[in-house]
Every structure is written in structure tokens, then in C-alpha cells.
Amino acid sequence: MTKVYCGHFESPIGIIEIITSENAVLSAMFVETGVNNRSNQSDLLTEAIGQFEEYFSGVRKEFDVPYMMKGTDFQQEVWEALSRIPYGDTMTYKELASEVGNEKAVRAVGHANGRNVLSIMVPCHRVIGSNKHLTGYAGGLHRKQWLIEFEARFKKCSSIL
């Protein structure tokens, strides 16, 4: 049996519950309440929380802690494509469907996005509707909007330097 660890990070837009095994982050999702139990933390959980701190301070542009997501081959392909969307950029569901080789699979791509359990780490918040409007985000559209604006601001700042 695999031991799991759970910690909470208080971000500017809500509490993120992070669950890890010894070897991989298994989940990072927004929750309504959470208490950081320091007695149930692993080195990996501490590192993941640190990377969220860096992300929200504008220093970290991508996460490099190991993670594991369970899903179909198609979902895995979509999640991999999500990971390639550059920080501060957005892509439509149709563009993402094309990226995985089937531009007609827009609904399936949306479904795979909805099954992403690694909020922000696997950046499904960077996917928008073809009309450039925000659609669907497990953490809520207000958080999706905030994340897109936050990344755009820091991307602009880093390109000036």
C-alpha cells in the first residue's frame, strides 16, 4: 500500500489541497477549507508547496516536481499538450484538439480538461473558448480569469527585463 501525504497551500485565490505519494504529486485542487498538518508531510509535498509559493510570487513559470495522473491514453495526450502551453499564453479548445491530432475532438478535449486533477501544475486554465471567452474550470471561472491575468502580467514584466 502506498503512503499518501496531504498539505494545503493558501494561495491569493483560495486554498489548494496537494496530495502526494513518496514519488509523485497525485492531486492539486482548490478546496473550501484545509489545515496544513505539518506532521504528515513528505519532502515531495514540501517541495510542491514551495513551487506553488514561487508560482504565486511570479518567480516560477512551470512546475518540475514529478506527478502522476491516471486517465485514458487520450486524456494523457491532452494533459501532455496542456503542459506545453507557454506561461502567459492561452489556446482554444479547438487549437488544443488540433494539437492532439483531431480538431473535431473539441468536446473530448474539454472533458479531458475537466478530469485534470493537477490545477495550475497542468495548466488547463490556459484553455479558452473559440470566441475567446472563458469556459469551464473546476476551480471556478473567477480563478481562471485571475490566473490568466496574473500570468499575462508576469509574462509582460519578464519580457521587459
Secondary structure, DSSP 8 states (H G I E B T S, - for coil): ----EEEEEEETTEEEEEEE-SS-EEEEEEES-----GGG--HHHHHHHHHHHHHHTT--SS--S-B-----HHHHHHHHHHHTS-TT--EEHHHHHHHTT-TT-HHHHHHHHHT--BTTTS-GGGEE-TTS-----TT-HHHHHHHHHHHHHHHHHHHH-
